[in-house]
C-alpha cells in the first residue's frame, strides 16, 4: 500500500501557495491610469524606498551569502550545521561550491 500525502495540512499549503501566486502575478492592480501586478507594485515600492543604493545592498547580500557558504563548506562550523535554518541556507555540496 502506498502512503497518501494528501492531508489537510498539505492541501492548505497548496491552496494558499497557489492563491498567493495568482495574487502576485495574475491579479491586476490599478496604478494611476494603467494596471500592474502586485509584484511590480512591490518592486517599484522597494526601489523607491532604497533608491540608488539598492544594487549595492543586493550585492552585499550576495557576497555575504557566498562567503558564509564557502566558510561552511571549508570549516563546517557547528553554529551553522546544528541550526536548521542556517544549514538549509548555507550548507552546500562540492558541485554547488565550485560554481
Buried (B, 14 or more C-beta within 10 A) or exposed (E): EEEEEEEEEEEEEEEEEEEEEEEBEEEEEEEEEEEBBBBBBEEEEEEEEEEEEEEEEEEEEEEEEEEBBEEBBEEEBEEBEEEEEBEEBBBBEEEEEEE
